[in-house]
C-alpha cells in the first residue's frame, strides 16, 4: 500500500464542530485519506481540551490505543464523537467513536502556560462552530 503524504494539510482535517460541552465534542470531516482521518480524531480531542481551558493551554497527542485498521476510513465524511473519560493536570483521556468506523482511546497531553492565549486555535474553533451552525 502506497500512501501519498504530499498533500498532508492538517488544517483540512475538520470541517465543522457540531456540538461541544464540558465532556463531549462532536465534529464532522470532509472525505479524507486515512491518515488525515486519524489526524481529525486527534484534533477533535485537542480542540475540546483547549476549549475547556479557554485556549490557555497547549495540547498535544500522547497516544492512541485500541484503534483497528480500517483501510477505507475517511473515504466518506466522518462524524467523530469524543467523550472525556478523565482529566488530570497532565492531560485528558477520551473515548472516541466514528460513525461508521473504529472506536479508540486517545490521550491528549496539556501544558499550562501563564499569560498565554492560543488565538490560532481559538479562531479556528470559532470558525468551525460557525460553519456547523450555518450548514
C-alpha atoms as a printed R data frame, in Angstrom:
    type eleno elety resid chain resno       x      y      z
1   ATOM     1    CA   UNK     A     1   0.000  0.000  0.000
2   ATOM     2    CA   UNK     A     2   1.493  3.336 -1.072
3   ATOM     3    CA   UNK     A     3   0.415  6.410  0.845
4   ATOM     4    CA   UNK     A     4   0.937  9.832 -0.640
5   ATOM     5    CA   UNK     A     5   1.625 12.369  2.113
6   ATOM     6    CA   UNK     A     6   2.495 15.182 -0.296
7   ATOM     7    CA   UNK     A     7  -0.910 16.805  0.236
8   ATOM     8    CA   UNK     A     8  -0.887 16.393  4.035
9   ATOM     9    CA   UNK     A     9  -2.598 19.511  5.336
10  ATOM    10    CA   UNK     A    10  -3.850 19.081  8.914
11  ATOM    11    CA   UNK     A    11  -5.942 22.245  8.653
12  ATOM    12    CA   UNK     A    12  -8.202 20.343  6.254
13  ATOM    13    CA   UNK     A    13  -8.981 17.515  8.710
14  ATOM    14    CA   UNK     A    14 -12.038 19.100 10.378
15  ATOM    15    CA   UNK     A    15 -14.936 20.683  8.525
16  ATOM    16    CA   UNK     A    16 -17.212 21.647 11.437
17  ATOM    17    CA   UNK     A    17 -17.842 21.342 15.159
18  ATOM    18    CA   UNK     A    18 -21.412 20.093 15.533
19  ATOM    19    CA   UNK     A    19 -21.588 20.093 19.339
20  ATOM    20    CA   UNK     A    20 -19.351 20.892 22.282
21  ATOM    21    CA   UNK     A    21 -19.924 20.913 26.038
22  ATOM    22    CA   UNK     A    22 -17.760 20.246 29.110
23  ATOM    23    CA   UNK     A    23 -17.483 16.480 28.459
24  ATOM    24    CA   UNK     A    24 -18.243 15.843 24.768
25  ATOM    25    CA   UNK     A    25 -17.354 17.233 21.366
26  ATOM    26    CA   UNK     A    26 -18.785 16.107 18.019
27  ATOM    27    CA   UNK     A    27 -17.079 17.089 14.765
28  ATOM    28    CA   UNK     A    28 -17.549 16.465 11.053
29  ATOM    29    CA   UNK     A    29 -14.879 15.940  8.411
30  ATOM    30    CA   UNK     A    30 -14.871 16.123  4.641
31  ATOM    31    CA   UNK     A    31 -13.754 12.999  2.740
32  ATOM    32    CA   UNK     A    32 -10.149 12.354  3.774
33  ATOM    33    CA   UNK     A    33  -7.258  9.953  3.274
34  ATOM    34    CA   UNK     A    34  -6.997  7.509  6.234
35  ATOM    35    CA   UNK     A    35  -4.035  9.307  7.831
36  ATOM    36    CA   UNK     A    36  -5.961 12.592  7.888
37  ATOM    37    CA   UNK     A    37  -8.946 10.773  9.410
38  ATOM    38    CA   UNK     A    38  -6.701  9.822 12.329
39  ATOM    39    CA   UNK     A    39  -5.490 13.433 12.478
40  ATOM    40    CA   UNK     A    40  -9.125 14.591 12.645
41  ATOM    41    CA   UNK     A    41  -9.787 12.270 15.577
42  ATOM    42    CA   UNK     A    42  -6.791 13.668 17.479
43  ATOM    43    CA   UNK     A    43  -7.680 17.267 16.562
44  ATOM    44    CA   UNK     A    44 -11.208 16.736 17.847
45  ATOM    45    CA   UNK     A    45  -9.884 15.790 21.280
46  ATOM    46    CA   UNK     A    46  -7.247 18.539 21.317
47  ATOM    47    CA   UNK     A    47  -9.782 21.157 20.306
48  ATOM    48    CA   UNK     A    48 -12.087 20.065 23.128
49  ATOM    49    CA   UNK     A    49  -9.342 20.235 25.751
50  ATOM    50    CA   UNK     A    50  -8.207 23.656 24.552
51  ATOM    51    CA   UNK     A    51 -11.797 24.929 24.632
52  ATOM    52    CA   UNK     A    52 -12.308 23.558 28.173
53  ATOM    53    CA   UNK     A    53  -9.345 25.627 29.311
54  ATOM    54    CA   UNK     A    54 -10.271 28.829 27.495
55  ATOM    55    CA   UNK     A    55  -7.493 28.281 24.929
56  ATOM    56    CA   UNK     A    56  -4.898 28.954 27.650
57  ATOM    57    CA   UNK     A    57  -3.075 25.636 27.270
58  ATOM    58    CA   UNK     A    58  -1.105 23.859 24.625
59  ATOM    59    CA   UNK     A    59  -2.483 20.430 23.753
60  ATOM    60    CA   UNK     A    60  -0.671 17.588 22.019
61  ATOM    61    CA   UNK     A    61  -1.297 13.959 21.101
62  ATOM    62    CA   UNK     A    62   0.285 11.492 23.529
63  ATOM    63    CA   UNK     A    63  -1.168  8.161 22.408
64  ATOM    64    CA   UNK     A    64  -3.879  6.301 20.529
65  ATOM    65    CA   UNK     A    65  -4.999  2.879 21.769
66  ATOM    66    CA   UNK     A    66  -7.406  0.212 20.542
67  ATOM    67    CA   UNK     A    67  -7.695  1.664 17.034
68  ATOM    68    CA   UNK     A    68  -8.416 -1.053 14.492
69  ATOM    69    CA   UNK     A    69  -7.130 -0.721 10.950
70  ATOM    70    CA   UNK     A    70  -9.885  0.429  8.581
71  ATOM    71    CA   UNK     A    71  -8.458  0.878  5.064
72  ATOM    72    CA   UNK     A    72 -11.409  2.955  3.845
73  ATOM    73    CA   UNK     A    73 -11.616  5.198  6.927
74  ATOM    74    CA   UNK     A    74 -12.281  8.738  5.758
75  ATOM    75    CA   UNK     A    75 -13.323  7.990  2.182
76  ATOM    76    CA   UNK     A    76 -16.758  9.241  3.209
77  ATOM    77    CA   UNK     A    77 -17.232 12.232  5.536
78  ATOM    78    CA   UNK     A    78 -16.968 11.240  9.201
79  ATOM    79    CA   UNK     A    79 -18.809 12.255 12.326
80  ATOM    80    CA   UNK     A    80 -16.416 11.977 15.262
81  ATOM    81    CA   UNK     A    81 -17.620 11.898 18.873
82  ATOM    82    CA   UNK     A    82 -15.039 12.305 21.630
83  ATOM    83    CA   UNK     A    83 -16.168 11.826 25.239
84  ATOM    84    CA   UNK     A    84 -13.782 12.828 28.007
85  ATOM    85    CA   UNK     A    85 -13.139  9.896 30.345
86  ATOM    86    CA   UNK     A    86 -10.745 11.551 32.783
87  ATOM    87    CA   UNK     A    87  -8.626 14.668 33.161
88  ATOM    88    CA   UNK     A    88  -5.507 15.418 35.204
89  ATOM    89    CA   UNK     A    89  -3.065 18.315 35.251
90  ATOM    90    CA   UNK     A    90  -1.047 16.441 32.633
91  ATOM    91    CA   UNK     A    91  -3.855 15.857 30.140
92  ATOM    92    CA   UNK     A    92  -7.102 14.091 29.335
93  ATOM    93    CA   UNK     A    93  -8.263 10.712 28.119
94  ATOM    94    CA   UNK     A    94 -11.043 10.407 25.532
95  ATOM    95    CA   UNK     A    95 -13.244  7.605 24.229
96  ATOM    96    CA   UNK     A    96 -13.550  8.342 20.526
97  ATOM    97    CA   UNK     A    97 -16.084  6.853 18.133
98  ATOM    98    CA   UNK     A    98 -16.522  7.340 14.412
99  ATOM    99    CA   UNK     A    99 -19.971  6.942 12.871
100 ATOM   100    CA   UNK     A   100 -19.160  4.011 10.610
101 ATOM   101    CA   UNK     A   101 -15.647  3.150 11.678
102 ATOM   102    CA   UNK     A   102 -13.499  2.191 14.610
103 ATOM   103    CA   UNK     A   103 -13.581  3.303 18.230
104 ATOM   104    CA   UNK     A   104 -10.424  4.088 20.175
105 ATOM   105    CA   UNK     A   105  -8.935  5.810 23.204
106 ATOM   106    CA   UNK     A   106  -6.930  8.979 22.708
107 ATOM   107    CA   UNK     A   107  -4.715 10.574 25.331
108 ATOM   108    CA   UNK     A   108  -4.038 14.304 24.918
109 ATOM   109    CA   UNK     A   109  -1.305 15.972 26.939
110 ATOM   110    CA   UNK     A   110  -1.606 19.558 28.089
111 ATOM   111    CA   UNK     A   111   0.803 22.239 29.137
112 ATOM   112    CA   UNK     A   112  -0.474 25.249 31.053
113 ATOM   113    CA   UNK     A   113   1.212 28.475 30.028
114 ATOM   114    CA   UNK     A   114   0.792 31.546 32.248
115 ATOM   115    CA   UNK     A   115  -0.384 34.633 30.386
116 ATOM   116    CA   UNK     A   116  -0.872 32.579 27.218
117 ATOM   117    CA   UNK     A   117  -3.869 32.702 24.886
118 ATOM   118    CA   UNK     A   118  -3.776 30.466 21.828
119 ATOM   119    CA   UNK     A   119  -5.588 32.762 19.422
120 ATOM   120    CA   UNK     A   120  -4.881 30.471 16.466
121 ATOM   121    CA   UNK     A   121  -6.931 27.587 17.892
122 ATOM   122    CA   UNK     A   122  -9.471 29.948 19.432
123 ATOM   123    CA   UNK     A   123 -10.135 31.438 15.982
124 ATOM   124    CA   UNK     A   124 -10.206 28.002 14.384
125 ATOM   125    CA   UNK     A   125 -12.739 26.763 16.968
126 ATOM   126    CA   UNK     A   126 -14.934 29.824 16.373
127 ATOM   127    CA   UNK     A   127 -14.745 29.330 12.614
128 ATOM   128    CA   UNK     A   128 -15.594 25.611 12.824
129 ATOM   129    CA   UNK     A   129 -18.511 26.120 15.210
130 ATOM   130    CA   UNK     A   130 -19.931 28.900 12.980
131 ATOM   131    CA   UNK     A   131 -19.534 26.663  9.948
132 ATOM   132    CA   UNK     A   132 -21.629 23.995 11.635
133 ATOM   133    CA   UNK     A   133 -24.389 26.424 12.633
134 ATOM   134    CA   UNK     A   134 -24.658 27.744  9.086
135 ATOM   135    CA   UNK     A   135 -24.720 24.265  7.485
